Amino acid sequence: MARFCTRGAALVLLVAATACQRGALQPTARLTTTAQPVTAAQPADPKVEAVVAPYRLKVQQQMDEVIGRAPEALRKNPGESPLANFAGDIQRERAARELGQPIDLGVVTNGGLRAELPAGNITTGNIFELMPFENELVVLDAPASVVQQLFEYAAPIHMAVSGATYTATPDGRPTDIRIGKEAFDPAKDRTYTIAISDYLAGGGDKLDFFRPLPPRRTNVLLRTAFNEHIRQLTKDGRPVTAKVEGRVKFDHQ
């Protein structure tokens, strides 16, 4: 299917300057366009290129800035993965710093991680590829009943949750859930804090049970949290590393 753009659009402003006692003008506007197919063979406009080139160069320099180094690639995969563990832990740590309180859990889904972090140099551009959206880090205050629903969501896909461990049964049920060092009791009258993206907090990726919970904002983009975390690792002389830690165990009976 051909793509089209509004090339050479002409905005025609018709002003009726009919005199009246107040001397008011009654402007009306009409937008007229000419559609033209755009293909790879479309020549670049030299004037436009001359204007854009300095900005493109500046952006490219920013994207190419090396902010850290990883001995091994941080990959994502179904179930617990190094990249998901890395992301979930950063969310908990940064939310705790912003709100000045411990955060129990960090939740990230594979769908929210759009790229992997490569072995070797990690650049600002890699972080934009990982997190291309303007998602903000928020905190939810969730009752035990909602936390139970979170683990029921996680167990069938063996999704790890930062700050917790659990066992997934063969039929996809969560058992032996531990948050921190404490056994989780869904009947207990307790509220748990969850560091999460505003997208997931709003029910994205079918996490509908979070939707009724009002999020507390941090005013920090997830992308910014990851970028600054990696920069701090580099400043401390530490590499970017993460691994599968057994946050999800399996009941083989």
Buried (B, 14 or more C-beta within 10 A) or exposed (E): EEEEEEEEEEEEEEEEEEEEEEEEEEEEEEEEEEEEEEEEEEEEEEEEEEEEEEEEEEEEEEBEEEBBBBEBEBBBEEBBBBBBBBBBBBBBBBBBEBBEEEBBBBBBBBEBBEBBBBBEEBBBBBBBBBBEBEBBBBBBBBBBEBBBBBBBBBBEEBBBBBBBBBBBBEEEBBEEBBBEEEEBEBEEEBEBBBBBBBBBBBEBBEBEBBEEBEBBEBEBBBBBBBBBBBBEBBEEEEEBEBEBEEBBBEEEE
